[in-house]
Amino acid sequence: MQNNFSRAKTIKNVVVVNEELTAEEWKRRFEKEREKVARLRQQLQSVEQELNRWRGGDKVPETEWANISAELTINSMQAENGKIHKNSL
Protein backbone atom coordinates (compact mmCIF):
# COMPACT_ATOMS: atom_id res chain seq x y z
CA MET A 1 0.00 0.00 0.00
CA GLN A 2 2.80 2.41 0.87
CA ASN A 3 4.24 2.00 -2.63
CA ASN A 4 0.99 3.12 -4.27
CA PHE A 5 0.82 6.27 -2.18
CA SER A 6 4.36 7.33 -3.01
CA ARG A 7 3.73 6.66 -6.70
CA ALA A 8 0.55 8.73 -6.60
CA LYS A 9 2.51 11.65 -5.16
CA THR A 10 4.87 11.65 -8.16
CA ILE A 11 2.15 11.72 -10.84
CA LYS A 12 1.76 15.15 -12.41
CA ASN A 13 -1.19 16.17 -14.53
CA VAL A 14 -0.57 18.33 -17.58
CA VAL A 15 -3.31 20.45 -19.08
CA VAL A 16 -3.36 20.67 -22.87
CA VAL A 17 -5.69 22.96 -24.74
CA ASN A 18 -7.31 21.59 -27.87
CA GLU A 19 -6.79 24.05 -30.68
CA GLU A 20 -8.52 24.56 -33.97
CA LEU A 21 -5.92 25.93 -36.37
CA THR A 22 -6.37 27.35 -39.81
CA ALA A 23 -4.36 26.05 -42.75
CA GLU A 24 -2.17 29.15 -42.56
CA GLU A 25 -1.43 28.58 -38.86
CA TRP A 26 -0.53 24.94 -39.55
CA LYS A 27 1.74 26.07 -42.35
CA ARG A 28 3.53 28.56 -40.05
CA ARG A 29 4.00 25.89 -37.39
CA PHE A 30 5.30 23.46 -39.97
CA GLU A 31 7.84 25.99 -41.27
CA LYS A 32 9.06 26.79 -37.75
CA GLU A 33 9.49 23.08 -37.01
CA ARG A 34 11.31 22.60 -40.33
CA GLU A 35 13.71 25.42 -39.39
CA LYS A 36 14.22 23.84 -35.97
CA VAL A 37 15.00 20.45 -37.55
CA ALA A 38 17.50 22.07 -39.93
CA ARG A 39 19.20 23.84 -37.00
CA LEU A 40 19.36 20.62 -34.96
CA ARG A 41 20.76 18.70 -37.94
CA GLN A 42 23.49 21.32 -38.31
CA GLN A 43 24.30 21.04 -34.60
CA LEU A 44 24.41 17.25 -34.86
CA GLN A 45 26.76 17.47 -37.83
CA SER A 46 29.01 19.84 -35.90
CA VAL A 47 29.12 17.54 -32.87
CA GLU A 48 29.80 14.48 -35.05
CA GLN A 49 32.71 16.27 -36.74
CA GLU A 50 34.14 17.21 -33.36
CA LEU A 51 33.72 13.65 -32.07
CA ASN A 52 35.49 12.26 -35.13
CA ARG A 53 38.41 14.60 -34.49
CA TRP A 54 38.61 13.42 -30.86
CA ARG A 55 38.44 9.77 -31.92
CA GLY A 56 41.14 10.40 -34.51
CA GLY A 57 43.47 11.51 -31.74
CA ASP A 58 43.29 15.24 -32.45
CA LYS A 59 43.13 17.76 -29.66
CA VAL A 60 40.18 20.05 -30.17
CA PRO A 61 40.75 23.47 -28.60
CA GLU A 62 37.91 24.66 -26.39
CA THR A 63 37.30 27.55 -28.77
CA GLU A 64 36.36 25.00 -31.47
CA TRP A 65 34.03 22.90 -29.33
CA ALA A 66 30.48 22.58 -30.61
CA ASN A 67 28.12 24.83 -28.64
CA ILE A 68 24.75 23.15 -28.28
CA SER A 69 24.01 23.71 -24.60
CA ALA A 70 21.59 26.62 -25.07
CA GLU A 71 19.36 24.73 -27.51
CA LEU A 72 19.41 21.59 -25.37
CA THR A 73 18.49 23.55 -22.26
CA ILE A 74 15.47 25.16 -23.91
CA ASN A 75 14.24 21.88 -25.39
CA SER A 76 14.71 19.91 -22.18
CA MET A 77 12.88 22.55 -20.13
CA GLN A 78 9.93 22.43 -22.52
CA ALA A 79 9.90 18.64 -22.47
CA GLU A 80 10.10 18.44 -18.68
CA ASN A 81 7.29 20.91 -18.19
CA GLY A 82 5.19 19.36 -20.94
CA LYS A 83 4.47 22.87 -22.11
CA ILE A 84 4.77 24.16 -25.61
CA HIS A 85 3.57 27.69 -25.83
CA LYS A 86 1.50 28.70 -28.83
CA ASN A 87 3.99 31.48 -29.64
CA SER A 88 6.96 29.09 -29.56
CA LEU A 89 5.53 27.02 -32.38
N, CA, C and O atoms as a GROMACS GRO file, in nm:
protein
  356
    1MET      N    1   0.081  -0.119   0.000
    1MET     CA    2   0.000   0.000   0.000
    1MET      C    3   0.086   0.126   0.000
    1MET      O    4   0.056   0.222  -0.070
    2GLN      N    5   0.192   0.125   0.077
    2GLN     CA    6   0.280   0.242   0.087
    2GLN      C    7   0.337   0.277  -0.049
    2GLN      O    8   0.352   0.395  -0.081
    3ASN      N    9   0.369   0.177  -0.130
    3ASN     CA   10   0.424   0.200  -0.263
    3ASN      C   11   0.327   0.278  -0.352
    3ASN      O   12   0.369   0.367  -0.426
    4ASN      N   13   0.198   0.244  -0.345
    4ASN     CA   14   0.098   0.312  -0.428
    4ASN      C   15   0.085   0.459  -0.390
    4ASN      O   16   0.066   0.544  -0.477
    5PHE      N   17   0.094   0.488  -0.261
    5PHE     CA   18   0.082   0.627  -0.218
    5PHE      C   19   0.200   0.710  -0.265
    5PHE      O   20   0.182   0.823  -0.311
    6SER      N   21   0.319   0.656  -0.256
    6SER     CA   22   0.436   0.733  -0.301
    6SER      C   23   0.433   0.750  -0.452
    6SER      O   24   0.477   0.854  -0.502
    7ARG      N   25   0.384   0.652  -0.525
    7ARG     CA   26   0.373   0.666  -0.670
    7ARG      C   27   0.270   0.773  -0.704
    7ARG      O   28   0.292   0.853  -0.795
    8ALA      N   29   0.160   0.774  -0.634
    8ALA     CA   30   0.055   0.873  -0.660
    8ALA      C   31   0.106   1.014  -0.638
    8ALA      O   32   0.063   1.106  -0.707
    9LYS      N   33   0.196   1.032  -0.544
    9LYS     CA   34   0.251   1.165  -0.516
    9LYS      C   35   0.336   1.215  -0.632
    9LYS      O   36   0.348   1.336  -0.653
   10THR      N   37   0.396   1.125  -0.708
   10THR     CA   38   0.487   1.165  -0.816
   10THR      C   39   0.415   1.191  -0.948
   10THR      O   40   0.475   1.246  -1.040
   11ILE      N   41   0.290   1.152  -0.960
   11ILE     CA   42   0.215   1.172  -1.084
   11ILE      C   43   0.179   1.319  -1.098
   11ILE      O   44   0.126   1.380  -1.005
   12LYS      N   45   0.208   1.375  -1.216
   12LYS     CA   46   0.176   1.515  -1.241
   12LYS      C   47   0.081   1.523  -1.360
   12LYS      O   48   0.104   1.461  -1.464
   13ASN      N   49  -0.024   1.597  -1.345
   13ASN     CA   50  -0.119   1.617  -1.453
   13ASN      C   51  -0.077   1.738  -1.536
   13ASN      O   52  -0.033   1.839  -1.482
   14VAL      N   53  -0.092   1.725  -1.667
   14VAL     CA   54  -0.057   1.833  -1.758
   14VAL      C   55  -0.182   1.870  -1.837
   14VAL      O   56  -0.246   1.784  -1.898
   15VAL      N   57  -0.214   1.997  -1.836
   15VAL     CA   58  -0.331   2.045  -1.908
   15VAL      C   59  -0.289   2.084  -2.049
   15VAL      O   60  -0.193   2.158  -2.068
   16VAL      N   61  -0.363   2.035  -2.147
   16VAL     CA   62  -0.336   2.067  -2.287
   16VAL      C   63  -0.464   2.122  -2.347
   16VAL      O   64  -0.571   2.062  -2.334
   17VAL      N   65  -0.453   2.234  -2.413
   17VAL     CA   66  -0.569   2.296  -2.474
   17VAL      C   67  -0.585   2.245  -2.616
   17VAL      O   68  -0.490   2.248  -2.695
   18ASN      N   69  -0.705   2.198  -2.650
   18ASN     CA   70  -0.732   2.159  -2.787
   18ASN      C   71  -0.745   2.285  -2.871
   18ASN      O   72  -0.814   2.379  -2.833
   19GLU      N   73  -0.678   2.286  -2.984
   19GLU     CA   74  -0.679   2.405  -3.068
   19GLU      C   75  -0.734   2.373  -3.206
   19GLU      O   76  -0.708   2.266  -3.261
   20GLU      N   77  -0.807   2.464  -3.260
   20GLU     CA   78  -0.852   2.456  -3.397
   20GLU      C   79  -0.768   2.555  -3.476
   20GLU      O   80  -0.782   2.676  -3.458
   21LEU      N   81  -0.682   2.506  -3.562
   21LEU     CA   82  -0.592   2.593  -3.637
   21LEU      C   83  -0.635   2.602  -3.782
   21LEU      O   84  -0.687   2.507  -3.840
   22THR      N   85  -0.610   2.718  -3.838
   22THR     CA   86  -0.637   2.735  -3.981
   22THR      C   87  -0.522   2.674  -4.059
   22THR      O   88  -0.417   2.642  -4.003
   23ALA      N   89  -0.542   2.659  -4.189
   23ALA     CA   90  -0.436   2.605  -4.275
   23ALA      C   91  -0.311   2.692  -4.269
   23ALA      O   92  -0.199   2.642  -4.270
   24GLU      N   93  -0.330   2.823  -4.262
   24GLU     CA   94  -0.217   2.915  -4.256
   24GLU      C   95  -0.140   2.898  -4.126
   24GLU      O   96  -0.016   2.901  -4.126
   25GLU      N   97  -0.210   2.879  -4.015
   25GLU     CA   98  -0.144   2.858  -3.886
   25GLU      C   99  -0.065   2.725  -3.886
   25GLU      O  100   0.046   2.719  -3.835
   26TRP      N  101  -0.124   2.621  -3.944
   26TRP     CA  102  -0.054   2.494  -3.955
   26TRP      C  103   0.072   2.510  -4.040
   26TRP      O  104   0.178   2.455  -4.008
   27LYS      N  105   0.060   2.585  -4.147
   27LYS     CA  106   0.174   2.607  -4.235
   27LYS      C  107   0.287   2.680  -4.162
   27LYS      O  108   0.404   2.643  -4.175
   28ARG      N  109   0.252   2.783  -4.084
   28ARG     CA  110   0.353   2.856  -4.005
   28ARG      C  111   0.421   2.764  -3.905
   28ARG      O  112   0.543   2.767  -3.891
   29ARG      N  113   0.342   2.683  -3.836
   29ARG     CA  114   0.400   2.590  -3.739
   29ARG      C  115   0.493   2.490  -3.808
   29ARG      O  116   0.601   2.459  -3.758
   30PHE      N  117   0.449   2.441  -3.922
   30PHE     CA  118   0.530   2.346  -3.997
   30PHE      C  119   0.663   2.408  -4.037
   30PHE      O  120   0.768   2.345  -4.024
   31GLU      N  121   0.660   2.532  -4.086
   31GLU     CA  122   0.784   2.599  -4.127
   31GLU      C  123   0.878   2.621  -4.009
   31GLU      O  124   0.999   2.604  -4.021
   32LYS      N  125   0.822   2.660  -3.894
   32LYS     CA  126   0.906   2.679  -3.775
   32LYS      C  127   0.970   2.548  -3.733
   32LYS      O  128   1.087   2.545  -3.695
   33GLU      N  129   0.894   2.439  -3.738
   33GLU     CA  130   0.949   2.308  -3.701
   33GLU      C  131   1.054   2.265  -3.803
   33GLU      O  132   1.154   2.204  -3.765
   34ARG      N  133   1.033   2.294  -3.929
   34ARG     CA  134   1.130   2.260  -4.033
   34ARG      C  135   1.262   2.335  -4.007
   34ARG      O  136   1.370   2.277  -4.018
   35GLU      N  137   1.252   2.463  -3.972
   35GLU     CA  138   1.371   2.542  -3.939
   35GLU      C  139   1.442   2.484  -3.816
   35GLU      O  140   1.565   2.478  -3.812
   36LYS      N  141   1.365   2.442  -3.718
   36LYS     CA  142   1.422   2.384  -3.597
   36LYS      C  143   1.496   2.254  -3.630
   36LYS      O  144   1.606   2.231  -3.580
   37VAL      N  145   1.436   2.171  -3.715
   37VAL     CA  146   1.500   2.045  -3.755
   37VAL      C  147   1.630   2.074  -3.830
   37VAL      O  148   1.730   2.007  -3.806
   38ALA      N  149   1.629   2.172  -3.919
   38ALA     CA  150   1.750   2.207  -3.994
   38ALA      C  151   1.860   2.254  -3.898
   38ALA      O  152   1.976   2.216  -3.914
   39ARG      N  153   1.824   2.335  -3.799
   39ARG     CA  154   1.920   2.384  -3.700
   39ARG      C  155   1.977   2.269  -3.618
   39ARG      O  156   2.097   2.265  -3.593
   40LEU      N  157   1.891   2.176  -3.575
   40LEU     CA  158   1.936   2.062  -3.496
   40LEU      C  159   2.024   1.968  -3.579
   40LEU      O  160   2.120   1.911  -3.527
   41ARG      N  161   1.992   1.952  -3.707
   41ARG     CA  162   2.077   1.870  -3.794
   41ARG      C  163   2.215   1.931  -3.808
   41ARG      O  164   2.316   1.860  -3.806
   42GLN      N  165   2.220   2.063  -3.821
   42GLN     CA  166   2.349   2.132  -3.831
   42GLN      C  167   2.429   2.113  -3.702
   42GLN      O  168   2.549   2.090  -3.706
   43GLN      N  169   2.362   2.124  -3.588
   43GLN     CA  170   2.430   2.104  -3.460
   43GLN      C  171   2.481   1.961  -3.448
   43GLN      O  172   2.593   1.938  -3.402
   44LEU      N  173   2.400   1.865  -3.490
   44LEU     CA  174   2.441   1.725  -3.486
   44LEU      C  175   2.564   1.702  -3.574
   44LEU      O  176   2.657   1.633  -3.534
   45GLN      N  177   2.563   1.760  -3.692
   45GLN     CA  178   2.676   1.747  -3.782
   45GLN      C  179   2.802   1.806  -3.719
   45GLN      O  180   2.910   1.748  -3.728
   46SER      N  181   2.789   1.920  -3.656
   46SER     CA  182   2.902   1.984  -3.590
   46SER      C  183   2.957   1.897  -3.477
   46SER      O  184   3.079   1.883  -3.463
   47VAL      N  185   2.870   1.839  -3.398
   47VAL     CA  186   2.912   1.754  -3.287
   47VAL      C  187   2.978   1.626  -3.340
   47VAL      O  188   3.078   1.580  -3.286
   48GLU      N  189   2.921   1.569  -3.447
   48GLU     CA  190   2.980   1.448  -3.505
   48GLU      C  191   3.119   1.476  -3.560
   48GLU      O  192   3.209   1.393  -3.544
   49GLN      N  193   3.139   1.591  -3.623
   49GLN     CA  194   3.271   1.627  -3.674
   49GLN      C  195   3.371   1.641  -3.559
   49GLN      O  196   3.484   1.595  -3.568
   50GLU      N  197   3.327   1.705  -3.452
   50GLU     CA  198   3.414   1.721  -3.335
   50GLU      C  199   3.449   1.585  -3.275
   50GLU      O  200   3.564   1.560  -3.241
   51LEU      N  201   3.350   1.498  -3.262
   51LEU     CA  202   3.372   1.365  -3.207
   51LEU      C  203   3.471   1.287  -3.294
   51LEU      O  204   3.559   1.218  -3.241
   52ASN      N  205   3.457   1.296  -3.424
   52ASN     CA  206   3.549   1.226  -3.513
   52ASN      C  207   3.692   1.277  -3.497
   52ASN      O  208   3.788   1.200  -3.506
   53ARG      N  209   3.706   1.406  -3.474
   53ARG     CA  210   3.840   1.460  -3.449
   53ARG      C  211   3.898   1.403  -3.320
   53ARG      O  212   4.015   1.364  -3.316
   54TRP      N  213   3.816   1.397  -3.214
   54TRP     CA  214   3.861   1.342  -3.086
   54TRP      C  215   3.902   1.195  -3.104
   54TRP      O  216   4.008   1.153  -3.059
   55ARG      N  217   3.816   1.120  -3.172
   55ARG     CA  218   3.844   0.977  -3.192
   55ARG      C  219   3.968   0.955  -3.278
   55ARG      O  220   4.038   0.855  -3.263
   56GLY      N  221   3.996   1.049  -3.366
   56GLY     CA  222   4.114   1.040  -3.451
   56GLY      C  223   4.242   1.078  -3.378
   56GLY      O  224   4.350   1.071  -3.436
   57GLY      N  225   4.230   1.118  -3.253
   57GLY     CA  226   4.347   1.151  -3.174
   57GLY      C  227   4.382   1.299  -3.175
   57GLY      O  228   4.481   1.339  -3.113
   58ASP      N  229   4.303   1.381  -3.243
   58ASP     CA  230   4.328   1.524  -3.245
   58ASP      C  231   4.288   1.586  -3.113
   58ASP      O  232   4.198   1.538  -3.044
   59LYS      N  233   4.356   1.694  -3.079
   59LYS     CA  234   4.313   1.776  -2.966
   59LYS      C  235   4.227   1.887  -3.025
   59LYS      O  236   4.268   1.957  -3.117
   60VAL      N  237   4.109   1.901  -2.971
   60VAL     CA  238   4.019   2.005  -3.017
   60VAL      C  239   4.022   2.117  -2.915
   60VAL      O  240   3.980   2.098  -2.801
   61PRO      N  241   4.071   2.235  -2.955
   61PRO     CA  242   4.074   2.347  -2.860
   61PRO      C  243   3.933   2.384  -2.816
   61PRO      O  244   3.837   2.369  -2.891
   62GLU      N  245   3.922   2.431  -2.695
   62GLU     CA  246   3.791   2.466  -2.639
   62GLU      C  247   3.718   2.569  -2.726
   62GLU      O  248   3.595   2.569  -2.732
   63THR      N  249   3.792   2.654  -2.791
   63THR     CA  250   3.730   2.756  -2.877
   63THR      C  251   3.662   2.694  -2.999
   63THR      O  252   3.579   2.759  -3.062
   64GLU      N  253   3.695   2.569  -3.032
   64GLU     CA  254   3.636   2.500  -3.147
   64GLU      C  255   3.532   2.396  -3.106
   64GLU      O  256   3.479   2.325  -3.192
   65TRP      N  257   3.504   2.386  -2.977
   65TRP     CA  258   3.403   2.290  -2.933
   65TRP      C  259   3.266   2.331  -2.986
   65TRP      O  260   3.235   2.450  -2.997
   66ALA      N  261   3.184   2.232  -3.017
   66ALA     CA  262   3.048   2.258  -3.061
   66ALA      C  263   2.968   2.314  -2.944
   66ALA      O  264   2.976   2.262  -2.833
   67ASN      N  265   2.891   2.418  -2.969
   67ASN     CA  266   2.812   2.483  -2.864
   67ASN      C  267   2.665   2.451  -2.885
   67ASN      O  268   2.598   2.515  -2.966
   68ILE      N  269   2.615   2.353  -2.814
   68ILE     CA  270   2.475   2.315  -2.828
   68ILE      C  271   2.399   2.327  -2.697
   68ILE      O  272   2.280   2.295  -2.693
   69SER      N  273   2.463   2.371  -2.593
   69SER     CA  274   2.401   2.370  -2.460
   69SER      C  275   2.277   2.458  -2.452
   69SER      O  276   2.180   2.420  -2.386
   70ALA      N  277   2.275   2.573  -2.516
   70ALA     CA  278   2.159   2.662  -2.507
   70ALA      C  279   2.035   2.597  -2.567
   70ALA      O  280   1.928   2.600  -2.507
   71GLU      N  281   2.049   2.538  -2.684
   71GLU     CA  282   1.936   2.473  -2.751
   71GLU      C  283   1.888   2.354  -2.669
   71GLU      O  284   1.767   2.334  -2.654
   72LEU      N  285   1.979   2.275  -2.616
   72LEU     CA  286   1.941   2.159  -2.537
   72LEU      C  287   1.869   2.200  -2.410
   72LEU      O  288   1.774   2.133  -2.369
   73THR      N  289   1.912   2.307  -2.348
   73THR     CA  290   1.849   2.355  -2.226
   73THR      C  291   1.705   2.396  -2.252
   73THR      O  292   1.616   2.360  -2.175
   74ILE      N  293   1.683   2.471  -2.358
   74ILE     CA  294   1.547   2.516  -2.391
   74ILE      C  295   1.458   2.397  -2.421
   74ILE      O  296   1.346   2.389  -2.369
   75ASN      N  297   1.506   2.304  -2.503
   75ASN     CA  298   1.424   2.188  -2.538
   75ASN      C  299   1.396   2.099  -2.419
   75ASN      O  300   1.284   2.050  -2.405
   76SER      N  301   1.494   2.078  -2.332
   76SER     CA  302   1.471   1.991  -2.218
   76SER      C  303   1.375   2.055  -2.118
   76SER      O  304   1.296   1.985  -2.055
   77MET      N  305   1.382   2.186  -2.103
   77MET     CA  306   1.288   2.255  -2.013
   77MET      C  307   1.146   2.241  -2.064
   77MET      O  308   1.054   2.216  -1.986
   78GLN      N  309   1.126   2.257  -2.196
   78GLN     CA  310   0.992   2.244  -2.252
   78GLN      C  311   0.943   2.100  -2.237
   78GLN      O  312   0.826   2.079  -2.206
   79ALA      N  313   1.030   2.003  -2.258
   79ALA     CA  314   0.990   1.864  -2.247
   79ALA      C  315   0.956   1.827  -2.103
   79ALA      O  316   0.858   1.757  -2.079
   80GLU      N  317   1.036   1.874  -2.008
   80GLU     CA  318   1.010   1.844  -1.868
   80GLU      C  319   0.878   1.903  -1.821
   80GLU      O  320   0.803   1.840  -1.747
   81ASN      N  321   0.851   2.024  -1.863
   81ASN     CA  322   0.729   2.091  -1.819
   81ASN      C  323   0.608   2.045  -1.898
   81ASN      O  324   0.494   2.068  -1.856
   82GLY      N  325   0.630   1.979  -2.012
   82GLY     CA  326   0.519   1.936  -2.094
   82GLY      C  327   0.446   2.053  -2.154
   82GLY      O  328   0.329   2.041  -2.193
   83LYS      N  329   0.511   2.166  -2.162
   83LYS     CA  330   0.447   2.287  -2.211
   83LYS      C  331   0.512   2.332  -2.340
   83LYS      O  332   0.634   2.346  -2.349
   84ILE      N  333   0.430   2.353  -2.438
   84ILE     CA  334   0.477   2.416  -2.561
   84ILE      C  335   0.383   2.534  -2.582
   84ILE      O  336   0.263   2.518  -2.608
   85HIS      N  337   0.439   2.651  -2.571
   85HIS     CA  338   0.357   2.769  -2.582
   85HIS      C  339   0.319   2.794  -2.727
   85HIS      O  340   0.398   2.768  -2.818
   86LYS      N  341   0.201   2.844  -2.748
   86LYS     CA  342   0.150   2.870  -2.883
   86LYS      C  343   0.247   2.958  -2.960
   86LYS      O  344   0.268   2.936  -3.079
   87ASN      N  345   0.307   3.057  -2.896
   87ASN     CA  346   0.399   3.148  -2.964
   87ASN      C  347   0.531   3.082  -2.998
   87ASN      O  348   0.601   3.129  -3.088
   88SER      N  349   0.568   2.974  -2.928
   88SER     CA  350   0.696   2.909  -2.956
   88SER      C  351   0.689   2.816  -3.075
   88SER      O  352   0.792   2.772  -3.126
   89LEU      N  353   0.569   2.787  -3.121
   89LEU     CA  354   0.553   2.702  -3.238
   89LEU      C  355   0.532   2.791  -3.354
   89LEU      O  356   0.515   2.744  -3.466
   0.00000   0.00000   0.00000
